[in-house]
Amino acid sequence: MSRVVFLEDRCKGCRLCLDACPVGVISPSGRFNHQGYEVMTAGDGCTGCASCAVMCPDTAIRVFRTVRATEGGKA
């Protein structure tokens, strides 16, 4: 399963990633960074599309995609 990691010190809580996520797995975390901005978090179900990372004006999002093995055991 793919996953999203937020670089909390870079996040300014703009929430553009919320609207960009086609599966709705991103939400406010309830935590605040040292600048006082509420940071986001991602739940299960990320498809690895990286729409959130493309939308983020502060490059605060990293997307890690899961590599799926194909038939014959080669990735």
LOMIMAR-735999 format. One record per atom (N, C-alpha, C): x, y negated, z; residue in three letters; atom name. Coordinates in nm, 2 decimals. Each point is the difference from the previous one (the first is absolute). Example, Ala and Ser with C-alpha at 12.3 -4.5 7.8 and 13.67 -1.06 7.14 Angstrom:
REM residues 2
@xx=1.32 | yy=0.57 | zz=0.78 | code=Ala | site=N .
@xx=-0.09 | yy=-0.12 | zz=0.00 | code=Ala | site=CA .
@xx=0.09 | yy=-0.12 | zz=0.00 | code=Ala | site=C .
@xx=-0.04 | yy=-0.11 | zz=-0.07 | code=Ser | site=N .
@xx=0.09 | yy=-0.11 | zz=0.00 | code=Ser | site=CA .
@xx=-0.08 | yy=-0.11 | zz=0.08 | code=Ser | site=C .
//
This chain:
REM residues 75
@xx=0.08 | yy=0.12 | zz=0.00 | code=Met | site=N .
@xx=-0.08 | yy=-0.12 | zz=0.00 | code=Met | site=CA .
@xx=0.09 | yy=-0.12 | zz=0.00 | code=Met | site=C .
@xx=-0.04 | yy=-0.10 | zz=-0.08 | code=Ser | site=N .
@xx=0.08 | yy=-0.13 | zz=0.00 | code=Ser | site=CA .
@xx=-0.03 | yy=-0.08 | zz=0.12 | code=Ser | site=C .
@xx=0.09 | yy=-0.09 | zz=0.03 | code=Arg | site=N .
@xx=-0.02 | yy=-0.09 | zz=0.12 | code=Arg | site=CA .
@xx=0.05 | yy=-0.14 | zz=-0.02 | code=Arg | site=C .
@xx=-0.06 | yy=-0.09 | zz=0.08 | code=Val | site=N .
@xx=0.03 | yy=-0.14 | zz=-0.01 | code=Val | site=CA .
@xx=0.07 | yy=-0.04 | zz=0.13 | code=Val | site=C .
@xx=0.11 | yy=-0.07 | zz=-0.01 | code=Val | site=N .
@xx=0.07 | yy=-0.05 | zz=0.12 | code=Val | site=CA .
@xx=0.00 | yy=-0.16 | zz=-0.01 | code=Val | site=C .
@xx=-0.04 | yy=-0.06 | zz=0.10 | code=Phe | site=N .
@xx=0.00 | yy=-0.15 | zz=0.01 | code=Phe | site=CA .
@xx=0.12 | yy=-0.05 | zz=0.07 | code=Phe | site=C .
@xx=0.08 | yy=-0.09 | zz=-0.05 | code=Leu | site=N .
@xx=0.11 | yy=-0.06 | zz=0.06 | code=Leu | site=CA .
@xx=-0.06 | yy=-0.11 | zz=0.09 | code=Leu | site=C .
@xx=-0.03 | yy=0.03 | zz=0.12 | code=Glu | site=N .
@xx=-0.08 | yy=-0.09 | zz=0.08 | code=Glu | site=CA .
@xx=0.06 | yy=-0.14 | zz=0.02 | code=Glu | site=C .
@xx=0.13 | yy=-0.01 | zz=0.00 | code=Asp | site=N .
@xx=0.06 | yy=-0.14 | zz=0.02 | code=Asp | site=CA .
@xx=-0.03 | yy=-0.08 | zz=-0.12 | code=Asp | site=C .
@xx=-0.02 | yy=0.06 | zz=-0.11 | code=Arg | site=N .
@xx=-0.03 | yy=-0.08 | zz=-0.13 | code=Arg | site=CA .
@xx=-0.14 | yy=-0.03 | zz=-0.02 | code=Arg | site=C .
@xx=-0.09 | yy=0.07 | zz=0.06 | code=Cys | site=N .
@xx=-0.15 | yy=-0.01 | zz=-0.03 | code=Cys | site=CA .
@xx=-0.05 | yy=-0.13 | zz=0.06 | code=Cys | site=C .
@xx=-0.07 | yy=-0.08 | zz=-0.08 | code=Lys | site=N .
@xx=-0.06 | yy=-0.12 | zz=0.05 | code=Lys | site=CA .
@xx=-0.16 | yy=0.01 | zz=0.02 | code=Lys | site=C .
@xx=-0.05 | yy=0.12 | zz=-0.01 | code=Gly | site=N .
@xx=-0.14 | yy=0.03 | zz=0.03 | code=Gly | site=CA .
@xx=-0.09 | yy=-0.06 | zz=-0.11 | code=Gly | site=C .
@xx=0.04 | yy=-0.02 | zz=-0.12 | code=Cys | site=N .
@xx=-0.08 | yy=-0.06 | zz=-0.10 | code=Cys | site=CA .
@xx=-0.12 | yy=0.09 | zz=-0.05 | code=Cys | site=C .
@xx=0.02 | yy=0.13 | zz=0.02 | code=Arg | site=N .
@xx=-0.11 | yy=0.10 | zz=-0.03 | code=Arg | site=CA .
@xx=-0.02 | yy=0.02 | zz=-0.14 | code=Arg | site=C .
@xx=0.09 | yy=-0.05 | zz=-0.09 | code=Leu | site=N .
@xx=-0.02 | yy=0.03 | zz=-0.14 | code=Leu | site=CA .
@xx=0.00 | yy=0.15 | zz=-0.03 | code=Leu | site=C .
@xx=0.08 | yy=0.07 | zz=0.08 | code=Cys | site=N .
@xx=0.01 | yy=0.14 | zz=-0.02 | code=Cys | site=CA .
@xx=-0.13 | yy=0.08 | zz=0.02 | code=Cys | site=C .
@xx=-0.08 | yy=-0.06 | zz=0.09 | code=Leu | site=N .
@xx=-0.13 | yy=0.06 | zz=0.03 | code=Leu | site=CA .
@xx=-0.09 | yy=0.01 | zz=-0.13 | code=Leu | site=C .
@xx=0.00 | yy=-0.11 | zz=-0.07 | code=Asp | site=N .
@xx=-0.08 | yy=-0.01 | zz=-0.12 | code=Asp | site=CA .
@xx=0.06 | yy=0.08 | zz=-0.11 | code=Asp | site=C .
@xx=0.14 | yy=0.01 | zz=0.00 | code=Ala | site=N .
@xx=0.07 | yy=0.07 | zz=-0.11 | code=Ala | site=CA .
@xx=-0.01 | yy=0.15 | zz=0.01 | code=Ala | site=C .
@xx=-0.03 | yy=0.06 | zz=0.12 | code=Cys | site=N .
@xx=0.00 | yy=0.14 | zz=0.02 | code=Cys | site=CA .
@xx=-0.13 | yy=0.06 | zz=-0.06 | code=Cys | site=C .
@xx=0.01 | yy=0.08 | zz=-0.11 | code=Pro | site=N .
@xx=-0.12 | yy=0.06 | zz=-0.06 | code=Pro | site=CA .
@xx=-0.07 | yy=0.11 | zz=0.09 | code=Pro | site=C .
@xx=0.07 | yy=0.05 | zz=0.10 | code=Val | site=N .
@xx=-0.06 | yy=0.11 | zz=0.08 | code=Val | site=CA .
@xx=-0.03 | yy=-0.05 | zz=0.14 | code=Val | site=C .
@xx=0.04 | yy=-0.12 | zz=0.03 | code=Gly | site=N .
@xx=-0.04 | yy=-0.06 | zz=0.13 | code=Gly | site=CA .
@xx=0.07 | yy=0.06 | zz=0.12 | code=Gly | site=C .
@xx=0.12 | yy=0.04 | zz=-0.01 | code=Val | site=N .
@xx=0.07 | yy=0.05 | zz=0.12 | code=Val | site=CA .
@xx=0.07 | yy=-0.10 | zz=0.08 | code=Val | site=C .
@xx=0.01 | yy=-0.12 | zz=-0.04 | code=Ile | site=N .
@xx=0.07 | yy=-0.11 | zz=0.07 | code=Ile | site=CA .
@xx=-0.09 | yy=-0.07 | zz=0.09 | code=Ile | site=C .
@xx=0.04 | yy=-0.03 | zz=0.12 | code=Ser | site=N .
@xx=-0.08 | yy=-0.08 | zz=0.09 | code=Ser | site=CA .
@xx=0.09 | yy=-0.08 | zz=0.10 | code=Ser | site=C .
@xx=-0.06 | yy=-0.10 | zz=0.07 | code=Pro | site=N .
@xx=0.07 | yy=-0.07 | zz=0.10 | code=Pro | site=CA .
@xx=0.04 | yy=0.10 | zz=0.11 | code=Pro | site=C .
@xx=0.12 | yy=-0.02 | zz=0.05 | code=Ser | site=N .
@xx=0.05 | yy=0.09 | zz=0.11 | code=Ser | site=CA .
@xx=-0.03 | yy=-0.04 | zz=0.14 | code=Ser | site=C .
@xx=-0.03 | yy=-0.12 | zz=0.02 | code=Gly | site=N .
@xx=-0.02 | yy=-0.05 | zz=0.13 | code=Gly | site=CA .
@xx=0.13 | yy=-0.04 | zz=0.07 | code=Gly | site=C .
@xx=0.11 | yy=0.02 | zz=-0.07 | code=Arg | site=N .
@xx=0.13 | yy=-0.04 | zz=0.05 | code=Arg | site=CA .
@xx=0.04 | yy=-0.13 | zz=-0.06 | code=Arg | site=C .
@xx=0.09 | yy=-0.07 | zz=0.06 | code=Phe | site=N .
@xx=0.05 | yy=-0.13 | zz=-0.05 | code=Phe | site=CA .
@xx=0.15 | yy=0.00 | zz=0.00 | code=Phe | site=C .
@xx=0.05 | yy=-0.06 | zz=-0.11 | code=Asn | site=N .
@xx=0.15 | yy=0.00 | zz=-0.01 | code=Asn | site=CA .
@xx=0.05 | yy=-0.12 | zz=0.08 | code=Asn | site=C .
@xx=0.13 | yy=-0.02 | zz=0.00 | code=His | site=N .
@xx=0.07 | yy=-0.10 | zz=0.08 | code=His | site=CA .
@xx=-0.04 | yy=-0.15 | zz=-0.05 | code=His | site=C .
@xx=-0.06 | yy=-0.01 | zz=-0.12 | code=Gln | site=N .
@xx=-0.04 | yy=-0.13 | zz=-0.05 | code=Gln | site=CA .
@xx=-0.15 | yy=-0.02 | zz=0.04 | code=Gln | site=C .
@xx=-0.07 | yy=0.09 | zz=0.06 | code=Gly | site=N .
@xx=-0.13 | yy=-0.01 | zz=0.04 | code=Gly | site=CA .
@xx=-0.11 | yy=0.04 | zz=-0.10 | code=Gly | site=C .
@xx=0.05 | yy=0.07 | zz=-0.11 | code=Tyr | site=N .
@xx=-0.10 | yy=0.04 | zz=-0.10 | code=Tyr | site=CA .
@xx=-0.04 | yy=0.15 | zz=0.03 | code=Tyr | site=C .
@xx=-0.13 | yy=0.02 | zz=-0.03 | code=Glu | site=N .
@xx=-0.05 | yy=0.14 | zz=0.02 | code=Glu | site=CA .
@xx=0.05 | yy=0.08 | zz=-0.12 | code=Glu | site=C .
@xx=0.06 | yy=0.11 | zz=0.03 | code=Val | site=N .
@xx=0.06 | yy=0.09 | zz=-0.11 | code=Val | site=CA .
@xx=-0.10 | yy=0.10 | zz=-0.04 | code=Val | site=C .
@xx=0.01 | yy=0.06 | zz=-0.12 | code=Met | site=N .
@xx=-0.09 | yy=0.10 | zz=-0.05 | code=Met | site=CA .
@xx=0.06 | yy=0.14 | zz=0.03 | code=Met | site=C .
@xx=-0.09 | yy=0.10 | zz=-0.02 | code=Thr | site=N .
@xx=0.04 | yy=0.14 | zz=0.01 | code=Thr | site=CA .
@xx=-0.07 | yy=0.07 | zz=-0.10 | code=Thr | site=C .
@xx=0.04 | yy=0.12 | zz=-0.03 | code=Ala | site=N .
@xx=-0.06 | yy=0.09 | zz=-0.10 | code=Ala | site=CA .
@xx=-0.03 | yy=0.13 | zz=0.06 | code=Ala | site=C .
@xx=-0.12 | yy=0.05 | zz=-0.03 | code=Gly | site=N .
@xx=-0.04 | yy=0.13 | zz=0.05 | code=Gly | site=CA .
@xx=0.02 | yy=0.11 | zz=-0.10 | code=Gly | site=C .
@xx=-0.05 | yy=0.11 | zz=0.02 | code=Asp | site=N .
@xx=0.02 | yy=0.12 | zz=-0.09 | code=Asp | site=CA .
@xx=-0.08 | yy=-0.02 | zz=-0.13 | code=Asp | site=C .
@xx=0.05 | yy=0.05 | zz=-0.10 | code=Gly | site=N .
@xx=-0.08 | yy=0.00 | zz=-0.13 | code=Gly | site=CA .
@xx=0.07 | yy=-0.09 | zz=-0.11 | code=Gly | site=C .
@xx=0.12 | yy=-0.05 | zz=0.03 | code=Cys | site=N .
@xx=0.07 | yy=-0.08 | zz=-0.10 | code=Cys | site=CA .
@xx=0.03 | yy=0.08 | zz=-0.12 | code=Cys | site=C .
@xx=-0.03 | yy=-0.06 | zz=-0.12 | code=Thr | site=N .
@xx=0.02 | yy=0.07 | zz=-0.12 | code=Thr | site=CA .
@xx=0.14 | yy=-0.03 | zz=-0.06 | code=Thr | site=C .
@xx=0.07 | yy=-0.10 | zz=0.05 | code=Gly | site=N .
@xx=0.13 | yy=-0.04 | zz=-0.05 | code=Gly | site=CA .
@xx=0.00 | yy=-0.09 | zz=-0.12 | code=Gly | site=C .
@xx=-0.11 | yy=-0.07 | zz=-0.02 | code=Cys | site=N .
@xx=-0.02 | yy=-0.08 | zz=-0.12 | code=Cys | site=CA .
@xx=0.09 | yy=-0.13 | zz=0.01 | code=Cys | site=C .
@xx=0.03 | yy=-0.04 | zz=0.12 | code=Ala | site=N .
@xx=0.09 | yy=-0.12 | zz=0.03 | code=Ala | site=CA .
@xx=-0.07 | yy=-0.13 | zz=-0.04 | code=Ala | site=C .
@xx=-0.13 | yy=0.00 | zz=-0.01 | code=Ser | site=N .
@xx=-0.07 | yy=-0.13 | zz=-0.03 | code=Ser | site=CA .
@xx=0.02 | yy=-0.10 | zz=0.12 | code=Ser | site=C .
@xx=0.01 | yy=0.05 | zz=0.12 | code=Cys | site=N .
@xx=0.02 | yy=-0.09 | zz=0.11 | code=Cys | site=CA .
@xx=0.13 | yy=-0.06 | zz=0.00 | code=Cys | site=C .
@xx=0.11 | yy=0.08 | zz=-0.04 | code=Ala | site=N .
@xx=0.13 | yy=-0.05 | zz=0.00 | code=Ala | site=CA .
@xx=0.02 | yy=-0.11 | zz=-0.11 | code=Ala | site=C .
@xx=-0.06 | yy=0.02 | zz=-0.11 | code=Val | site=N .
@xx=0.00 | yy=-0.09 | zz=-0.11 | code=Val | site=CA .
@xx=-0.07 | yy=-0.13 | zz=0.04 | code=Val | site=C .
@xx=-0.10 | yy=0.01 | zz=0.07 | code=Met | site=N .
@xx=-0.08 | yy=-0.12 | zz=0.04 | code=Met | site=CA .
@xx=0.07 | yy=-0.08 | zz=0.11 | code=Met | site=C .
@xx=0.08 | yy=0.06 | zz=0.08 | code=Cys | site=N .
@xx=0.06 | yy=-0.07 | zz=0.12 | code=Cys | site=CA .
@xx=0.09 | yy=-0.11 | zz=-0.04 | code=Cys | site=C .
@xx=-0.03 | yy=-0.12 | zz=0.04 | code=Pro | site=N .
@xx=0.09 | yy=-0.11 | zz=-0.04 | code=Pro | site=CA .
@xx=0.13 | yy=-0.01 | zz=0.08 | code=Pro | site=C .
@xx=0.01 | yy=0.08 | zz=0.11 | code=Asp | site=N .
@xx=0.11 | yy=0.00 | zz=0.09 | code=Asp | site=CA .
@xx=0.09 | yy=0.12 | zz=0.00 | code=Asp | site=C .
@xx=-0.03 | yy=0.09 | zz=-0.10 | code=Thr | site=N .
@xx=0.07 | yy=0.13 | zz=-0.02 | code=Thr | site=CA .
@xx=0.01 | yy=0.07 | zz=0.14 | code=Thr | site=C .
@xx=-0.11 | yy=0.01 | zz=0.07 | code=Ala | site=N .
@xx=0.00 | yy=0.06 | zz=0.13 | code=Ala | site=CA .
@xx=-0.05 | yy=0.15 | zz=0.00 | code=Ala | site=C .
@xx=-0.02 | yy=0.05 | zz=-0.12 | code=Ile | site=N .
@xx=-0.06 | yy=0.13 | zz=-0.02 | code=Ile | site=CA .
@xx=0.09 | yy=0.09 | zz=-0.08 | code=Ile | site=C .
@xx=0.02 | yy=0.12 | zz=0.05 | code=Arg | site=N .
@xx=0.07 | yy=0.11 | zz=-0.07 | code=Arg | site=CA .
@xx=-0.09 | yy=0.12 | zz=-0.01 | code=Arg | site=C .
@xx=0.00 | yy=0.05 | zz=-0.12 | code=Val | site=N .
@xx=-0.09 | yy=0.12 | zz=-0.03 | code=Val | site=CA .
@xx=0.09 | yy=0.12 | zz=-0.03 | code=Val | site=C .
@xx=-0.02 | yy=0.11 | zz=0.06 | code=Phe | site=N .
@xx=0.07 | yy=0.12 | zz=-0.02 | code=Phe | site=CA .
@xx=-0.09 | yy=0.10 | zz=-0.06 | code=Phe | site=C .
@xx=0.02 | yy=0.04 | zz=-0.12 | code=Arg | site=N .
@xx=-0.08 | yy=0.09 | zz=-0.07 | code=Arg | site=CA .
@xx=0.04 | yy=0.15 | zz=0.02 | code=Arg | site=C .
@xx=-0.09 | yy=0.09 | zz=0.01 | code=Thr | site=N .
@xx=0.03 | yy=0.14 | zz=0.02 | code=Thr | site=CA .
@xx=0.02 | yy=0.06 | zz=-0.14 | code=Thr | site=C .
@xx=0.11 | yy=0.07 | zz=-0.01 | code=Val | site=N .
@xx=0.03 | yy=0.07 | zz=-0.12 | code=Val | site=CA .
@xx=-0.06 | yy=0.14 | zz=0.01 | code=Val | site=C .
@xx=-0.08 | yy=0.03 | zz=-0.11 | code=Arg | site=N .
@xx=-0.07 | yy=0.12 | zz=0.00 | code=Arg | site=CA .
@xx=0.07 | yy=0.10 | zz=-0.09 | code=Arg | site=C .
@xx=0.02 | yy=0.12 | zz=0.05 | code=Ala | site=N .
@xx=0.07 | yy=0.10 | zz=-0.08 | code=Ala | site=CA .
@xx=-0.09 | yy=0.05 | zz=-0.11 | code=Ala | site=C .
@xx=0.05 | yy=0.02 | zz=-0.12 | code=Thr | site=N .
@xx=-0.07 | yy=0.05 | zz=-0.11 | code=Thr | site=CA .
@xx=0.01 | yy=0.15 | zz=-0.01 | code=Thr | site=C .
@xx=-0.07 | yy=0.06 | zz=-0.10 | code=Glu | site=N .
@xx=0.02 | yy=0.14 | zz=-0.01 | code=Glu | site=CA .
@xx=0.14 | yy=0.04 | zz=-0.03 | code=Glu | site=C .
@xx=0.05 | yy=0.11 | zz=0.05 | code=Gly | site=N .
@xx=0.13 | yy=0.04 | zz=-0.02 | code=Gly | site=CA .
@xx=0.10 | yy=-0.05 | zz=0.10 | code=Gly | site=C .
@xx=-0.05 | yy=-0.08 | zz=0.10 | code=Gly | site=N .
@xx=0.08 | yy=-0.04 | zz=0.11 | code=Gly | site=CA .
@xx=0.08 | yy=-0.12 | zz=-0.02 | code=Gly | site=C .
@xx=-0.01 | yy=-0.07 | zz=-0.12 | code=Lys | site=N .
@xx=0.07 | yy=-0.12 | zz=-0.03 | code=Lys | site=CA .
@xx=-0.08 | yy=-0.12 | zz=0.03 | code=Lys | site=C .
@xx=0.06 | yy=-0.10 | zz=0.05 | code=Ala | site=N .
@xx=-0.07 | yy=-0.13 | zz=0.03 | code=Ala | site=CA .
@xx=0.00 | yy=-0.09 | zz=-0.12 | code=Ala | site=C .
//
